[in-house]
Amino acid sequence: MVSDARRVFASRLRQIRQVTGLSQEELADRAGLHRTYVGSVERGERNISIDNIERLANALEIDIIELLKEELE
């Protein structure tokens, strides 16, 4: 069972990545992560560490809190 927090995070990550026009591979490269890892995070399959959340936020050039909100503003 996927937790609500993981589901929200996965959805927000995908939304923000798509809005910025990045592919999973581009985001992964910017964050220093593997593309398949980013894909599994976006599907809610991974219990991602705070360190990797920070890496993704930095790669997207957003505040980390933006990845935890339920909706785009």
PDB file of N, H, CA, C and O in Angstrom:
ATOM      1  N   MET A   1       0.844  -1.187   0.000  1.00  0.00           N
ATOM      2  CA  MET A   1       0.000   0.000   0.000  1.00  0.00           C
ATOM      3  C   MET A   1       0.885   1.245   0.000  1.00  0.00           C
ATOM      4  O   MET A   1       1.807   1.361   0.807  1.00  0.00           O
ATOM      5  N   VAL A   2       0.599   2.169  -0.907  1.00  0.00           N
ATOM      6  H   VAL A   2      -0.150   2.075  -1.562  1.00  0.00           H
ATOM      7  CA  VAL A   2       1.359   3.412  -1.014  1.00  0.00           C
ATOM      8  C   VAL A   2       0.785   4.428  -0.029  1.00  0.00           C
ATOM      9  O   VAL A   2      -0.426   4.646   0.014  1.00  0.00           O
ATOM     10  N   SER A   3       1.665   5.047   0.761  1.00  0.00           N
ATOM     11  H   SER A   3       2.649   4.870   0.726  1.00  0.00           H
ATOM     12  CA  SER A   3       1.212   6.041   1.729  1.00  0.00           C
ATOM     13  C   SER A   3       0.710   7.287   1.007  1.00  0.00           C
ATOM     14  O   SER A   3       1.091   7.548  -0.135  1.00  0.00           O
ATOM     15  N   ASP A   4      -0.146   8.053   1.680  1.00  0.00           N
ATOM     16  H   ASP A   4      -0.455   7.841   2.607  1.00  0.00           H
ATOM     17  CA  ASP A   4      -0.649   9.294   1.102  1.00  0.00           C
ATOM     18  C   ASP A   4       0.486  10.253   0.806  1.00  0.00           C
ATOM     19  O   ASP A   4       0.492  10.894  -0.244  1.00  0.00           O
ATOM     20  N   ALA A   5       1.443  10.364   1.706  1.00  0.00           N
ATOM     21  H   ALA A   5       1.438   9.843   2.560  1.00  0.00           H
ATOM     22  CA  ALA A   5       2.567  11.277   1.506  1.00  0.00           C
ATOM     23  C   ALA A   5       3.376  10.871   0.275  1.00  0.00           C
ATOM     24  O   ALA A   5       3.777  11.725  -0.515  1.00  0.00           O
ATOM     25  N   ARG A   6       3.614   9.586   0.114  1.00  0.00           N
ATOM     26  H   ARG A   6       3.289   8.892   0.757  1.00  0.00           H
ATOM     27  CA  ARG A   6       4.372   9.116  -1.046  1.00  0.00           C
ATOM     28  C   ARG A   6       3.592   9.364  -2.331  1.00  0.00           C
ATOM     29  O   ARG A   6       4.174   9.741  -3.348  1.00  0.00           O
ATOM     30  N   ARG A   7       2.288   9.155  -2.293  1.00  0.00           N
ATOM     31  H   ARG A   7       1.815   8.849  -1.467  1.00  0.00           H
ATOM     32  CA  ARG A   7       1.449   9.399  -3.467  1.00  0.00           C
ATOM     33  C   ARG A   7       1.471  10.870  -3.848  1.00  0.00           C
ATOM     34  O   ARG A   7       1.616  11.207  -5.023  1.00  0.00           O
ATOM     35  N   VAL A   8       1.328  11.748  -2.862  1.00  0.00           N
ATOM     36  H   VAL A   8       1.210  11.474  -1.907  1.00  0.00           H
ATOM     37  CA  VAL A   8       1.354  13.195  -3.110  1.00  0.00           C
ATOM     38  C   VAL A   8       2.709  13.597  -3.682  1.00  0.00           C
ATOM     39  O   VAL A   8       2.780  14.327  -4.671  1.00  0.00           O
ATOM     40  N   PHE A   9       3.777  13.123  -3.062  1.00  0.00           N
ATOM     41  H   PHE A   9       3.719  12.530  -2.258  1.00  0.00           H
ATOM     42  CA  PHE A   9       5.110  13.464  -3.533  1.00  0.00           C
ATOM     43  C   PHE A   9       5.316  13.007  -4.973  1.00  0.00           C
ATOM     44  O   PHE A   9       5.804  13.772  -5.805  1.00  0.00           O
ATOM     45  N   ALA A  10       4.949  11.773  -5.266  1.00  0.00           N
ATOM     46  H   ALA A  10       4.553  11.152  -4.590  1.00  0.00           H
ATOM     47  CA  ALA A  10       5.125  11.224  -6.612  1.00  0.00           C
ATOM     48  C   ALA A  10       4.367  12.044  -7.644  1.00  0.00           C
ATOM     49  O   ALA A  10       4.893  12.356  -8.712  1.00  0.00           O
ATOM     50  N   SER A  11       3.135  12.388  -7.321  1.00  0.00           N
ATOM     51  H   SER A  11       2.708  12.134  -6.453  1.00  0.00           H
ATOM     52  CA  SER A  11       2.310  13.181  -8.232  1.00  0.00           C
ATOM     53  C   SER A  11       2.900  14.568  -8.452  1.00  0.00           C
ATOM     54  O   SER A  11       2.968  15.043  -9.586  1.00  0.00           O
ATOM     55  N   ARG A  12       3.323  15.213  -7.379  1.00  0.00           N
ATOM     56  H   ARG A  12       3.267  14.827  -6.458  1.00  0.00           H
ATOM     57  CA  ARG A  12       3.900  16.558  -7.473  1.00  0.00           C
ATOM     58  C   ARG A  12       5.194  16.548  -8.264  1.00  0.00           C
ATOM     59  O   ARG A  12       5.430  17.437  -9.083  1.00  0.00           O
ATOM     60  N   LEU A  13       6.029  15.557  -8.027  1.00  0.00           N
ATOM     61  H   LEU A  13       5.838  14.836  -7.362  1.00  0.00           H
ATOM     62  CA  LEU A  13       7.289  15.462  -8.758  1.00  0.00           C
ATOM     63  C   LEU A  13       7.012  15.374 -10.255  1.00  0.00           C
ATOM     64  O   LEU A  13       7.630  16.088 -11.045  1.00  0.00           O
ATOM     65  N   ARG A  14       6.096  14.509 -10.641  1.00  0.00           N
ATOM     66  H   ARG A  14       5.595  13.929  -9.999  1.00  0.00           H
ATOM     67  CA  ARG A  14       5.759  14.359 -12.063  1.00  0.00           C
ATOM     68  C   ARG A  14       5.185  15.657 -12.625  1.00  0.00           C
ATOM     69  O   ARG A  14       5.586  16.090 -13.705  1.00  0.00           O
ATOM     70  N   GLN A  15       4.246  16.288 -11.901  1.00  0.00           N
ATOM     71  H   GLN A  15       3.920  15.936 -11.024  1.00  0.00           H
ATOM     72  CA  GLN A  15       3.642  17.546 -12.368  1.00  0.00           C
ATOM     73  C   GLN A  15       4.695  18.612 -12.599  1.00  0.00           C
ATOM     74  O   GLN A  15       4.738  19.236 -13.659  1.00  0.00           O
ATOM     75  N   ILE A  16       5.537  18.817 -11.611  1.00  0.00           N
ATOM     76  H   ILE A  16       5.502  18.310 -10.749  1.00  0.00           H
ATOM     77  CA  ILE A  16       6.537  19.881 -11.697  1.00  0.00           C
ATOM     78  C   ILE A  16       7.552  19.569 -12.797  1.00  0.00           C
ATOM     79  O   ILE A  16       7.955  20.461 -13.544  1.00  0.00           O
ATOM     80  N   ARG A  17       7.959  18.323 -12.895  1.00  0.00           N
ATOM     81  H   ARG A  17       7.633  17.598 -12.289  1.00  0.00           H
ATOM     82  CA  ARG A  17       8.897  17.940 -13.962  1.00  0.00           C
ATOM     83  C   ARG A  17       8.299  18.222 -15.333  1.00  0.00           C
ATOM     84  O   ARG A  17       8.976  18.759 -16.210  1.00  0.00           O
ATOM     85  N   GLN A  18       7.039  17.864 -15.519  1.00  0.00           N
ATOM     86  H   GLN A  18       6.490  17.427 -14.806  1.00  0.00           H
ATOM     87  CA  GLN A  18       6.391  18.072 -16.807  1.00  0.00           C
ATOM     88  C   GLN A  18       6.192  19.559 -17.115  1.00  0.00           C
ATOM     89  O   GLN A  18       6.382  19.990 -18.252  1.00  0.00           O
ATOM     90  N   VAL A  19       5.814  20.333 -16.111  1.00  0.00           N
ATOM     91  H   VAL A  19       5.660  19.982 -15.187  1.00  0.00           H
ATOM     92  CA  VAL A  19       5.634  21.782 -16.293  1.00  0.00           C
ATOM     93  C   VAL A  19       6.953  22.437 -16.700  1.00  0.00           C
ATOM     94  O   VAL A  19       6.967  23.369 -17.505  1.00  0.00           O
ATOM     95  N   THR A  20       8.052  21.952 -16.145  1.00  0.00           N
ATOM     96  H   THR A  20       8.041  21.195 -15.491  1.00  0.00           H
ATOM     97  CA  THR A  20       9.353  22.529 -16.480  1.00  0.00           C
ATOM     98  C   THR A  20       9.892  21.998 -17.807  1.00  0.00           C
ATOM     99  O   THR A  20      10.918  22.470 -18.297  1.00  0.00           O
ATOM    100  N   GLY A  21       9.200  21.021 -18.385  1.00  0.00           N
ATOM    101  H   GLY A  21       8.367  20.638 -17.987  1.00  0.00           H
ATOM    102  CA  GLY A  21       9.589  20.501 -19.691  1.00  0.00           C
ATOM    103  C   GLY A  21      10.765  19.539 -19.666  1.00  0.00           C
ATOM    104  O   GLY A  21      11.419  19.322 -20.686  1.00  0.00           O
ATOM    105  N   LEU A  22      11.030  18.967 -18.510  1.00  0.00           N
ATOM    106  H   LEU A  22      10.499  19.144 -17.681  1.00  0.00           H
ATOM    107  CA  LEU A  22      12.138  18.016 -18.392  1.00  0.00           C
ATOM    108  C   LEU A  22      11.654  16.588 -18.566  1.00  0.00           C
ATOM    109  O   LEU A  22      10.553  16.235 -18.145  1.00  0.00           O
ATOM    110  N   SER A  23      12.480  15.781 -19.186  1.00  0.00           N
ATOM    111  H   SER A  23      13.375  16.068 -19.529  1.00  0.00           H
ATOM    112  CA  SER A  23      12.217  14.340 -19.214  1.00  0.00           C
ATOM    113  C   SER A  23      12.712  13.750 -17.899  1.00  0.00           C
ATOM    114  O   SER A  23      13.428  14.408 -17.144  1.00  0.00           O
ATOM    115  N   GLN A  24      12.327  12.514 -17.633  1.00  0.00           N
ATOM    116  H   GLN A  24      11.746  11.979 -18.246  1.00  0.00           H
ATOM    117  CA  GLN A  24      12.839  11.840 -16.440  1.00  0.00           C
ATOM    118  C   GLN A  24      14.359  11.744 -16.505  1.00  0.00           C
ATOM    119  O   GLN A  24      15.041  11.898 -15.492  1.00  0.00           O
ATOM    120  N   GLU A  25      14.875  11.493 -17.683  1.00  0.00           N
ATOM    121  H   GLU A  25      14.320  11.368 -18.506  1.00  0.00           H
ATOM    122  CA  GLU A  25      16.322  11.361 -17.844  1.00  0.00           C
ATOM    123  C   GLU A  25      17.039  12.685 -17.563  1.00  0.00           C
ATOM    124  O   GLU A  25      18.074  12.701 -16.898  1.00  0.00           O
ATOM    125  N   GLU A  26      16.492  13.787 -18.065  1.00  0.00           N
ATOM    126  H   GLU A  26      15.651  13.774 -18.606  1.00  0.00           H
ATOM    127  CA  GLU A  26      17.101  15.098 -17.816  1.00  0.00           C
ATOM    128  C   GLU A  26      17.085  15.437 -16.320  1.00  0.00           C
ATOM    129  O   GLU A  26      18.077  15.913 -15.769  1.00  0.00           O
ATOM    130  N   LEU A  27      15.944  15.185 -15.679  1.00  0.00           N
ATOM    131  H   LEU A  27      15.137  14.799 -16.127  1.00  0.00           H
ATOM    132  CA  LEU A  27      15.847  15.437 -14.248  1.00  0.00           C
ATOM    133  C   LEU A  27      16.841  14.573 -13.481  1.00  0.00           C
ATOM    134  O   LEU A  27      17.539  15.057 -12.590  1.00  0.00           O
ATOM    135  N   ALA A  28      16.900  13.312 -13.830  1.00  0.00           N
ATOM    136  H   ALA A  28      16.333  12.919 -14.554  1.00  0.00           H
ATOM    137  CA  ALA A  28      17.830  12.397 -13.167  1.00  0.00           C
ATOM    138  C   ALA A  28      19.272  12.876 -13.325  1.00  0.00           C
ATOM    139  O   ALA A  28      20.037  12.864 -12.361  1.00  0.00           O
ATOM    140  N   ASP A  29      19.643  13.293 -14.521  1.00  0.00           N
ATOM    141  H   ASP A  29      19.022  13.302 -15.304  1.00  0.00           H
ATOM    142  CA  ASP A  29      20.999  13.790 -14.760  1.00  0.00           C
ATOM    143  C   ASP A  29      21.299  15.009 -13.897  1.00  0.00           C
ATOM    144  O   ASP A  29      22.368  15.098 -13.292  1.00  0.00           O
ATOM    145  N   ARG A  30      20.368  15.937 -13.840  1.00  0.00           N
ATOM    146  H   ARG A  30      19.501  15.865 -14.332  1.00  0.00           H
ATOM    147  CA  ARG A  30      20.558  17.152 -13.034  1.00  0.00           C
ATOM    148  C   ARG A  30      20.696  16.833 -11.545  1.00  0.00           C
ATOM    149  O   ARG A  30      21.438  17.496 -10.820  1.00  0.00           O
ATOM    150  N   ALA A  31      19.964  15.799 -11.104  1.00  0.00           N
ATOM    151  H   ALA A  31      19.362  15.261 -11.693  1.00  0.00           H
ATOM    152  CA  ALA A  31      19.956  15.446  -9.683  1.00  0.00           C
ATOM    153  C   ALA A  31      21.054  14.436  -9.318  1.00  0.00           C
ATOM    154  O   ALA A  31      21.272  14.147  -8.141  1.00  0.00           O
ATOM    155  N   GLY A  32      21.732  13.910 -10.322  1.00  0.00           N
ATOM    156  H   GLY A  32      21.556  14.144 -11.278  1.00  0.00           H
ATOM    157  CA  GLY A  32      22.755  12.901 -10.050  1.00  0.00           C
ATOM    158  C   GLY A  32      22.164  11.556  -9.673  1.00  0.00           C
ATOM    159  O   GLY A  32      22.749  10.800  -8.898  1.00  0.00           O
ATOM    160  N   LEU A  33      20.994  11.266 -10.234  1.00  0.00           N
ATOM    161  H   LEU A  33      20.519  11.880 -10.864  1.00  0.00           H
ATOM    162  CA  LEU A  33      20.294  10.012  -9.950  1.00  0.00           C
ATOM    163  C   LEU A  33      20.099   9.247 -11.255  1.00  0.00           C
ATOM    164  O   LEU A  33      20.321   9.795 -12.334  1.00  0.00           O
ATOM    165  N   HIS A  34      19.692   8.001 -11.165  1.00  0.00           N
ATOM    166  H   HIS A  34      19.511   7.556 -10.288  1.00  0.00           H
ATOM    167  CA  HIS A  34      19.425   7.192 -12.361  1.00  0.00           C
ATOM    168  C   HIS A  34      17.988   7.416 -12.835  1.00  0.00           C
ATOM    169  O   HIS A  34      17.078   7.608 -12.028  1.00  0.00           O
ATOM    170  N   ARG A  35      17.801   7.389 -14.154  1.00  0.00           N
ATOM    171  H   ARG A  35      18.540   7.233 -14.809  1.00  0.00           H
ATOM    172  CA  ARG A  35      16.479   7.613 -14.727  1.00  0.00           C
ATOM    173  C   ARG A  35      15.446   6.615 -14.219  1.00  0.00           C
ATOM    174  O   ARG A  35      14.304   6.991 -13.954  1.00  0.00           O
ATOM    175  N   THR A  36      15.827   5.366 -14.081  1.00  0.00           N
ATOM    176  H   THR A  36      16.754   5.061 -14.296  1.00  0.00           H
ATOM    177  CA  THR A  36      14.860   4.368 -13.616  1.00  0.00           C
ATOM    178  C   THR A  36      14.465   4.624 -12.166  1.00  0.00           C
ATOM    179  O   THR A  36      13.348   4.310 -11.757  1.00  0.00           O
ATOM    180  N   TYR A  37      15.385   5.195 -11.391  1.00  0.00           N
ATOM    181  H   TYR A  37      16.293   5.450 -11.723  1.00  0.00           H
ATOM    182  CA  TYR A  37      15.079   5.556 -10.008  1.00  0.00           C
ATOM    183  C   TYR A  37      14.027   6.659  -9.982  1.00  0.00           C
ATOM    184  O   TYR A  37      13.051   6.574  -9.237  1.00  0.00           O
ATOM    185  N   VAL A  38      14.228   7.700 -10.801  1.00  0.00           N
ATOM    186  H   VAL A  38      15.021   7.770 -11.406  1.00  0.00           H
ATOM    187  CA  VAL A  38      13.266   8.806 -10.862  1.00  0.00           C
ATOM    188  C   VAL A  38      11.900   8.283 -11.298  1.00  0.00           C
ATOM    189  O   VAL A  38      10.881   8.683 -10.737  1.00  0.00           O
ATOM    190  N   GLY A  39      11.868   7.406 -12.277  1.00  0.00           N
ATOM    191  H   GLY A  39      12.696   7.081 -12.733  1.00  0.00           H
ATOM    192  CA  GLY A  39      10.607   6.817 -12.728  1.00  0.00           C
ATOM    193  C   GLY A  39       9.901   6.053 -11.623  1.00  0.00           C
ATOM    194  O   GLY A  39       8.683   6.155 -11.474  1.00  0.00           O
ATOM    195  N   SER A  40      10.651   5.297 -10.856  1.00  0.00           N
ATOM    196  H   SER A  40      11.640   5.214 -10.977  1.00  0.00           H
ATOM    197  CA  SER A  40      10.029   4.520  -9.774  1.00  0.00           C
ATOM    198  C   SER A  40       9.547   5.438  -8.651  1.00  0.00           C
ATOM    199  O   SER A  40       8.559   5.131  -7.983  1.00  0.00           O
ATOM    200  N   VAL A  41      10.232   6.555  -8.440  1.00  0.00           N
ATOM    201  H   VAL A  41      11.034   6.805  -8.983  1.00  0.00           H
ATOM    202  CA  VAL A  41       9.773   7.541  -7.453  1.00  0.00           C
ATOM    203  C   VAL A  41       8.466   8.153  -7.926  1.00  0.00           C
ATOM    204  O   VAL A  41       7.533   8.304  -7.138  1.00  0.00           O
ATOM    205  N   GLU A  42       8.387   8.506  -9.206  1.00  0.00           N
ATOM    206  H   GLU A  42       9.145   8.383  -9.846  1.00  0.00           H
ATOM    207  CA  GLU A  42       7.164   9.109  -9.756  1.00  0.00           C
ATOM    208  C   GLU A  42       5.978   8.144  -9.726  1.00  0.00           C
ATOM    209  O   GLU A  42       4.826   8.578  -9.695  1.00  0.00           O
ATOM    210  N   ARG A  43       6.248   6.868  -9.735  1.00  0.00           N
ATOM    211  H   ARG A  43       7.184   6.515  -9.761  1.00  0.00           H
ATOM    212  CA  ARG A  43       5.165   5.872  -9.642  1.00  0.00           C
ATOM    213  C   ARG A  43       4.833   5.530  -8.194  1.00  0.00           C
ATOM    214  O   ARG A  43       3.935   4.728  -7.940  1.00  0.00           O
ATOM    215  N   GLY A  44       5.540   6.123  -7.253  1.00  0.00           N
ATOM    216  H   GLY A  44       6.269   6.775  -7.459  1.00  0.00           H
ATOM    217  CA  GLY A  44       5.282   5.875  -5.837  1.00  0.00           C
ATOM    218  C   GLY A  44       5.809   4.547  -5.352  1.00  0.00           C
ATOM    219  O   GLY A  44       5.366   4.040  -4.321  1.00  0.00           O
ATOM    220  N   GLU A  45       6.749   3.975  -6.082  1.00  0.00           N
ATOM    221  H   GLU A  45       7.109   4.386  -6.920  1.00  0.00           H
ATOM    222  CA  GLU A  45       7.283   2.664  -5.730  1.00  0.00           C
ATOM    223  C   GLU A  45       8.433   2.732  -4.723  1.00  0.00           C
ATOM    224  O   GLU A  45       8.807   1.719  -4.133  1.00  0.00           O
ATOM    225  N   ARG A  46       8.982   3.910  -4.533  1.00  0.00           N
ATOM    226  H   ARG A  46       8.678   4.733  -5.013  1.00  0.00           H
ATOM    227  CA  ARG A  46      10.149   4.074  -3.661  1.00  0.00           C
ATOM    228  C   ARG A  46       9.815   4.912  -2.438  1.00  0.00           C
ATOM    229  O   ARG A  46       9.054   5.877  -2.510  1.00  0.00           O
ATOM    230  N   ASN A  47      10.388   4.528  -1.338  1.00  0.00           N
ATOM    231  H   ASN A  47      11.006   3.743  -1.279  1.00  0.00           H
ATOM    232  CA  ASN A  47      10.323   5.320  -0.124  1.00  0.00           C
ATOM    233  C   ASN A  47      11.588   6.181  -0.133  1.00  0.00           C
ATOM    234  O   ASN A  47      12.613   5.802   0.434  1.00  0.00           O
ATOM    235  N   ILE A  48      11.503   7.326  -0.775  1.00  0.00           N
ATOM    236  H   ILE A  48      10.670   7.634  -1.235  1.00  0.00           H
ATOM    237  CA  ILE A  48      12.654   8.166  -1.084  1.00  0.00           C
ATOM    238  C   ILE A  48      13.215   8.839   0.174  1.00  0.00           C
ATOM    239  O   ILE A  48      12.468   9.212   1.078  1.00  0.00           O
ATOM    240  N   SER A  49      14.527   8.985   0.212  1.00  0.00           N
ATOM    241  H   SER A  49      15.134   8.682  -0.523  1.00  0.00           H
ATOM    242  CA  SER A  49      15.183   9.634   1.354  1.00  0.00           C
ATOM    243  C   SER A  49      15.064  11.151   1.239  1.00  0.00           C
ATOM    244  O   SER A  49      14.865  11.691   0.151  1.00  0.00           O
ATOM    245  N   ILE A  50      15.189  11.817   2.365  1.00  0.00           N
ATOM    246  H   ILE A  50      15.350  11.378   3.249  1.00  0.00           H
ATOM    247  CA  ILE A  50      15.145  13.283   2.379  1.00  0.00           C
ATOM    248  C   ILE A  50      16.306  13.848   1.562  1.00  0.00           C
ATOM    249  O   ILE A  50      16.165  14.908   0.952  1.00  0.00           O
ATOM    250  N   ASP A  51      17.428  13.173   1.539  1.00  0.00           N
ATOM    251  H   ASP A  51      17.542  12.312   2.035  1.00  0.00           H
ATOM    252  CA  ASP A  51      18.573  13.630   0.749  1.00  0.00           C
ATOM    253  C   ASP A  51      18.236  13.653  -0.743  1.00  0.00           C
ATOM    254  O   ASP A  51      18.574  14.603  -1.448  1.00  0.00           O
ATOM    255  N   ASN A  52      17.570  12.603  -1.214  1.00  0.00           N
ATOM    256  H   ASN A  52      17.295  11.831  -0.641  1.00  0.00           H
ATOM    257  CA  ASN A  52      17.207  12.552  -2.627  1.00  0.00           C
ATOM    258  C   ASN A  52      16.056  13.502  -2.952  1.00  0.00           C
ATOM    259  O   ASN A  52      15.978  14.013  -4.069  1.00  0.00           O
ATOM    260  N   ILE A  53      15.175  13.740  -2.005  1.00  0.00           N
ATOM    261  H   ILE A  53      15.238  13.324  -1.098  1.00  0.00           H
ATOM    262  CA  ILE A  53      14.133  14.760  -2.208  1.00  0.00           C
ATOM    263  C   ILE A  53      14.810  16.115  -2.412  1.00  0.00           C
ATOM    264  O   ILE A  53      14.431  16.880  -3.298  1.00  0.00           O
ATOM    265  N   GLU A  54      15.803  16.397  -1.594  1.00  0.00           N
ATOM    266  H   GLU A  54      16.111  15.775  -0.875  1.00  0.00           H
ATOM    267  CA  GLU A  54      16.534  17.662  -1.722  1.00  0.00           C
ATOM    268  C   GLU A  54      17.260  17.749  -3.064  1.00  0.00           C
ATOM    269  O   GLU A  54      17.266  18.810  -3.689  1.00  0.00           O
ATOM    270  N   ARG A  55      17.861  16.670  -3.510  1.00  0.00           N
ATOM    271  H   ARG A  55      17.857  15.809  -3.002  1.00  0.00           H
ATOM    272  CA  ARG A  55      18.555  16.652  -4.801  1.00  0.00           C
ATOM    273  C   ARG A  55      17.584  16.936  -5.940  1.00  0.00           C
ATOM    274  O   ARG A  55      17.903  17.689  -6.861  1.00  0.00           O
ATOM    275  N   LEU A  56      16.395  16.331  -5.877  1.00  0.00           N
ATOM    276  H   LEU A  56      16.136  15.720  -5.130  1.00  0.00           H
ATOM    277  CA  LEU A  56      15.395  16.567  -6.920  1.00  0.00           C
ATOM    278  C   LEU A  56      14.889  18.013  -6.895  1.00  0.00           C
ATOM    279  O   LEU A  56      14.729  18.636  -7.945  1.00  0.00           O
ATOM    280  N   ALA A  57      14.643  18.539  -5.707  1.00  0.00           N
ATOM    281  H   ALA A  57      14.773  18.033  -4.854  1.00  0.00           H
ATOM    282  CA  ALA A  57      14.201  19.932  -5.587  1.00  0.00           C
ATOM    283  C   ALA A  57      15.259  20.875  -6.150  1.00  0.00           C
ATOM    284  O   ALA A  57      14.931  21.809  -6.882  1.00  0.00           O
ATOM    285  N   ASN A  58      16.511  20.639  -5.819  1.00  0.00           N
ATOM    286  H   ASN A  58      16.777  19.880  -5.225  1.00  0.00           H
ATOM    287  CA  ASN A  58      17.596  21.470  -6.347  1.00  0.00           C
ATOM    288  C   ASN A  58      17.680  21.371  -7.863  1.00  0.00           C
ATOM    289  O   ASN A  58      17.882  22.376  -8.545  1.00  0.00           O
ATOM    290  N   ALA A  59      17.526  20.167  -8.389  1.00  0.00           N
ATOM    291  H   ALA A  59      17.363  19.350  -7.835  1.00  0.00           H
ATOM    292  CA  ALA A  59      17.576  19.960  -9.835  1.00  0.00           C
ATOM    293  C   ALA A  59      16.426  20.681 -10.541  1.00  0.00           C
ATOM    294  O   ALA A  59      16.577  21.152 -11.669  1.00  0.00           O
ATOM    295  N   LEU A  60      15.281  20.761  -9.867  1.00  0.00           N
ATOM    296  H   LEU A  60      15.159  20.379  -8.951  1.00  0.00           H
ATOM    297  CA  LEU A  60      14.116  21.463 -10.421  1.00  0.00           C
ATOM    298  C   LEU A  60      14.149  22.966 -10.120  1.00  0.00           C
ATOM    299  O   LEU A  60      13.313  23.728 -10.605  1.00  0.00           O
ATOM    300  N   GLU A  61      15.126  23.371  -9.313  1.00  0.00           N
ATOM    301  H   GLU A  61      15.805  22.752  -8.919  1.00  0.00           H
ATOM    302  CA  GLU A  61      15.295  24.770  -8.908  1.00  0.00           C
ATOM    303  C   GLU A  61      14.058  25.299  -8.187  1.00  0.00           C
ATOM    304  O   GLU A  61      13.561  26.389  -8.471  1.00  0.00           O
ATOM    305  N   ILE A  62      13.575  24.479  -7.236  1.00  0.00           N
ATOM    306  H   ILE A  62      13.979  23.593  -7.006  1.00  0.00           H
ATOM    307  CA  ILE A  62      12.415  24.848  -6.427  1.00  0.00           C
ATOM    308  C   ILE A  62      12.734  24.592  -4.963  1.00  0.00           C
ATOM    309  O   ILE A  62      13.675  23.871  -4.630  1.00  0.00           O
ATOM    310  N   ASP A  63      11.934  25.197  -4.097  1.00  0.00           N
ATOM    311  H   ASP A  63      11.170  25.783  -4.367  1.00  0.00           H
ATOM    312  CA  ASP A  63      12.046  24.931  -2.670  1.00  0.00           C
ATOM    313  C   ASP A  63      11.522  23.520  -2.408  1.00  0.00           C
ATOM    314  O   ASP A  63      10.532  23.101  -3.008  1.00  0.00           O
ATOM    315  N   ILE A  64      12.168  22.810  -1.537  1.00  0.00           N
ATOM    316  H   ILE A  64      12.972  23.150  -1.049  1.00  0.00           H
ATOM    317  CA  ILE A  64      11.803  21.423  -1.242  1.00  0.00           C
ATOM    318  C   ILE A  64      10.329  21.285  -0.837  1.00  0.00           C
ATOM    319  O   ILE A  64       9.702  20.265  -1.122  1.00  0.00           O
ATOM    320  N   ILE A  65       9.787  22.291  -0.185  1.00  0.00           N
ATOM    321  H   ILE A  65      10.297  23.120   0.046  1.00  0.00           H
ATOM    322  CA  ILE A  65       8.393  22.233   0.279  1.00  0.00           C
ATOM    323  C   ILE A  65       7.408  22.122  -0.888  1.00  0.00           C
ATOM    324  O   ILE A  65       6.312  21.585  -0.726  1.00  0.00           O
ATOM    325  N   GLU A  66       7.794  22.625  -2.055  1.00  0.00           N
ATOM    326  H   GLU A  66       8.684  23.062  -2.186  1.00  0.00           H
ATOM    327  CA  GLU A  66       6.911  22.554  -3.228  1.00  0.00           C
ATOM    328  C   GLU A  66       6.601  21.112  -3.619  1.00  0.00           C
ATOM    329  O   GLU A  66       5.544  20.837  -4.188  1.00  0.00           O
ATOM    330  N   LEU A  67       7.504  20.202  -3.323  1.00  0.00           N
ATOM    331  H   LEU A  67       8.362  20.426  -2.861  1.00  0.00           H
ATOM    332  CA  LEU A  67       7.295  18.795  -3.669  1.00  0.00           C
ATOM    333  C   LEU A  67       6.335  18.104  -2.708  1.00  0.00           C
ATOM    334  O   LEU A  67       5.902  16.981  -2.967  1.00  0.00           O
ATOM    335  N   LEU A  68       6.002  18.754  -1.616  1.00  0.00           N
ATOM    336  H   LEU A  68       6.354  19.667  -1.406  1.00  0.00           H
ATOM    337  CA  LEU A  68       5.134  18.138  -0.612  1.00  0.00           C
ATOM    338  C   LEU A  68       3.731  18.713  -0.598  1.00  0.00           C
ATOM    339  O   LEU A  68       2.877  18.240   0.150  1.00  0.00           O
ATOM    340  N   LYS A  69       3.482  19.725  -1.412  1.00  0.00           N
ATOM    341  H   LYS A  69       4.176  20.110  -2.020  1.00  0.00           H
ATOM    342  CA  LYS A  69       2.138  20.314  -1.493  1.00  0.00           C
ATOM    343  C   LYS A  69       1.258  19.412  -2.344  1.00  0.00           C
ATOM    344  O   LYS A  69       1.746  18.695  -3.218  1.00  0.00           O
ATOM    345  N   GLU A  70      -0.036  19.453  -2.082  1.00  0.00           N
ATOM    346  H   GLU A  70      -0.432  20.035  -1.372  1.00  0.00           H
ATOM    347  CA  GLU A  70      -0.944  18.593  -2.835  1.00  0.00           C
ATOM    348  C   GLU A  70      -1.313  19.112  -4.215  1.00  0.00           C
ATOM    349  O   GLU A  70      -1.644  18.324  -5.101  1.00  0.00           O
ATOM    350  N   GLU A  71      -1.262  20.429  -4.414  1.00  0.00           N
ATOM    351  H   GLU A  71      -0.993  21.069  -3.695  1.00  0.00           H
ATOM    352  CA  GLU A  71      -1.679  20.984  -5.703  1.00  0.00           C
ATOM    353  C   GLU A  71      -0.736  22.089  -6.143  1.00  0.00           C
ATOM    354  O   GLU A  71      -0.120  22.765  -5.318  1.00  0.00           O
ATOM    355  N   LEU A  72      -0.631  22.265  -7.457  1.00  0.00           N
ATOM    356  H   LEU A  72      -1.131  21.717  -8.127  1.00  0.00           H
ATOM    357  CA  LEU A  72       0.106  23.401  -7.990  1.00  0.00           C
ATOM    358  C   LEU A  72      -0.666  24.670  -7.714  1.00  0.00           C
ATOM    359  O   LEU A  72      -1.894  24.683  -7.793  1.00  0.00           O
ATOM    360  N   GLU A  73       0.040  25.730  -7.394  1.00  0.00           N
ATOM    361  H   GLU A  73       1.038  25.719  -7.330  1.00  0.00           H
ATOM    362  CA  GLU A  73      -0.623  27.001  -7.129  1.00  0.00           C
ATOM    363  C   GLU A  73      -0.467  27.939  -8.283  1.00  0.00           C
ATOM    364  O   GLU A  73      -0.964  29.064  -8.235  1.00  0.00           O
TER     365      GLU A  73
END
